[in-house]
């Protein structure tokens, strides 16, 4: 039996909650950006691609610091939210935003691969028959890019489960409030007497990640057979 403290169960719950919320929050934006990059030709397209993929190359701590500057009390967005009575920094909302930003490139990349695999003749046929762009989007592009959407969602969910650097900067490490599995492991690892607790949470983290990845591979194979 893996020894877990009540705060560990809170960390597991918060990790799943944050990962799911970050993924759902990013889905519409990820789909829009992937569609824009794949099907729309415009000046600055390369710049958009670079900015979308930038969080993949930056250390998560750097991403977290930029978010802190943006969402802090005196930040551009933070001041607007504070005026509306909404506090972001050191709350679960900040953890969701951090995971969404860090995992967003994986979501967009998978969706884009799915969209690039669509036969252009199907899109042209839809437009030739008089369908408007949003009809083509809903009836052709969205269904055919669904495998990429599922793949990107599962990868982003898994990435959010392991997010540490950006989260600890903007959300802190508050047990039962913002402490996710990686943050709890970090706290245990800082104490020489808590090795067993850290190992227990590591095992839980590996188990959850394996389940997500197995589901990802299973759904990918089923969709490949359908296509």
C-alpha positions, 0 to 999 in steps of 0.5 A: 500500500502506497503511504499517502497523506491527506495533502497528497490526495489534495495534490492529486485532485488539484493536478487532475483538475488543473490539467483538465481545466487547462486543456478545455480552456485551450481547445477553442484557441488551439483549434483557431490558431491551428486553422489560421496557420494551416489554411490562411495565408497572411503576412506574419504567419511565420511570426505567429508560428514562432510565438506559438512554439516559444513556450517549448523552447523557453524554461518554464520558470521564464514563462512563469516570470513573464506571466507574473509580470503580466498577471501580477497586481501591477501587470497589464492584465492583472490590474484589469482583473483586480479592478474587477475584483478577480485575483489570479496570482497564487490561486488555482486559476493562475496554475490553470493559466500556467499549464495552458500556456506551457502546453499550448504548443503541443496542442496546436502542433497536433491539431495542425498535423491533423488539419494538414492531413486533410485532402484539399479536394474535399475542402475544394469540393465543399466550397464548389458546392456553395458551402460558406467557410464556416460550413466547411469548417464544421462539416469537413475540417473539424470532423477530419481533424478530430484525431489531431484534436484528441492527440493534442488534448491528451498530450497537453493533459499529460504535459500539464500533469508534470508542469512545475516551473511556471506553476510555482512562480505564479501559483505558489506551493500552497497545500490544498490550494495550489499544490499539485503533484510536482510541487508536493514532490518538490516539497518532500524532496527538500526534506531528507526525512520525506523520501518515502512520501516523495517516492509514493507521489512519483509512483502515482504520477507515473501511473496517471501518466501511463494511463493517459498515454495508453488511452492516447495510443488506444484512441489513435489506433482506433481512429487510424482504423476508421480512416 
